[in-house]
């Protein structure tokens, strides 16, 4: 599923290789480094894919201080949904994307600053 809203564009891909390719495609259409984010179910996998793809991770700047601190006490699923919502998606979209991440997929988000 691809989603485009006024805030951000998202694409679910099967693996890290496809995430890297998607980031490259987004860069070729004008998105900058600070506009492209990747998210996987595990933090370690997110770190590795972001490093390989030269993309951002959703952090305090995007989430805000309150949500970022609250994530320290949330389950990973709740944390992922909060991160996705912070990028401009609805709760329903966040729930859908989080379920895809549960299946081992990767979410690539592009958001113009």
C-alpha positions as CSV (number, residue, x, y, z in Angstrom):
1,X,0.0,0.0,0.0
2,X,1.2,3.4,-0.9
3,X,-0.2,6.5,0.8
4,X,0.0,10.1,-0.1
5,X,-1.5,12.8,2.1
6,X,-0.8,16.5,2.6
7,X,1.9,15.7,5.1
8,X,3.8,12.7,3.8
9,X,4.2,9.9,1.4
10,X,4.6,6.3,2.5
11,X,5.5,3.0,0.8
12,X,5.7,-0.4,2.4
13,X,8.4,-2.6,0.9
14,X,9.4,-6.2,1.5
15,X,13.0,-5.8,2.7
16,X,16.0,-3.5,3.2
17,X,17.1,-3.8,-0.4
18,X,13.8,-2.5,-1.7
19,X,13.9,0.2,1.0
20,X,17.3,1.4,-0.3
21,X,16.0,1.4,-3.9
22,X,12.9,3.4,-2.8
23,X,15.0,5.9,-1.0
24,X,17.1,6.3,-4.2
25,X,14.0,6.8,-6.3
26,X,12.7,9.5,-3.8
27,X,16.0,11.3,-3.9
28,X,15.9,11.3,-7.7
29,X,12.5,13.1,-7.6
30,X,13.8,15.9,-5.4
31,X,13.5,14.7,-1.8
32,X,16.5,15.6,0.4
33,X,18.2,13.5,3.0
34,X,16.3,15.2,5.8
35,X,13.0,14.4,4.0
36,X,13.3,10.6,3.8
37,X,12.8,8.2,6.7
38,X,12.8,4.4,7.2
39,X,11.1,2.3,9.8
40,X,11.3,-1.4,10.6
41,X,9.8,-3.3,13.5
42,X,13.1,-3.7,15.3
43,X,15.2,-0.7,16.2
44,X,18.4,-2.5,15.2
45,X,17.0,-3.2,11.7
46,X,15.8,0.4,11.4
47,X,19.3,1.6,12.3
48,X,21.0,-0.8,9.7
49,X,18.6,0.1,6.9
50,X,18.7,3.9,7.6
51,X,22.5,3.7,7.5
52,X,22.7,1.7,4.3
53,X,20.0,3.8,2.6
54,X,21.4,7.0,3.8
55,X,18.0,7.9,5.2
56,X,16.7,9.3,8.5
57,X,15.1,7.7,11.5
58,X,12.0,9.2,13.1
59,X,13.3,10.9,16.2
60,X,12.6,13.7,18.7
61,X,12.6,16.4,16.0
62,X,9.7,14.7,14.2
63,X,7.9,13.3,17.3
64,X,8.3,16.1,19.7
65,X,9.8,15.8,23.2
66,X,6.7,14.5,24.9
67,X,6.1,11.6,22.5
68,X,9.8,10.8,22.3
69,X,10.0,10.5,26.1
70,X,6.7,8.6,26.2
71,X,8.1,6.0,23.8
72,X,10.6,4.9,26.4
73,X,7.6,3.4,28.3
74,X,5.6,2.2,25.4
75,X,5.5,-1.3,23.8
76,X,7.3,-1.4,20.5
77,X,4.0,-1.6,18.6
78,X,2.7,1.5,20.4
79,X,6.0,3.3,19.8
80,X,5.9,2.5,16.0
81,X,2.3,3.7,15.7
82,X,3.2,6.9,17.6
83,X,6.1,7.5,15.3
84,X,4.0,7.0,12.2
85,X,1.2,9.4,13.5
86,X,3.9,12.0,14.2
87,X,4.7,12.0,10.5
88,X,1.2,13.1,9.6
89,X,-0.7,9.8,9.2
90,X,-4.0,8.9,10.9
91,X,-4.3,6.3,13.7
92,X,-5.9,3.9,11.2
93,X,-3.1,4.3,8.8
94,X,-0.5,3.9,11.6
95,X,-2.2,0.7,12.7
96,X,-2.1,-0.7,9.1
97,X,1.6,0.2,8.7
98,X,2.5,-1.2,12.1
99,X,0.9,-4.6,11.2
100,X,2.9,-4.6,8.0
101,X,6.1,-4.0,10.0
102,X,5.1,-6.9,12.3
103,X,5.3,-9.1,9.1
104,X,8.9,-8.1,8.5
105,X,8.3,-5.3,6.0
106,X,9.9,-1.9,5.9
107,X,8.1,1.5,5.8
108,X,9.7,4.3,3.8
109,X,8.3,7.7,4.4
110,X,9.0,11.0,2.6
111,X,7.9,14.2,4.1
112,X,8.8,17.6,2.7
113,X,10.2,20.0,5.4
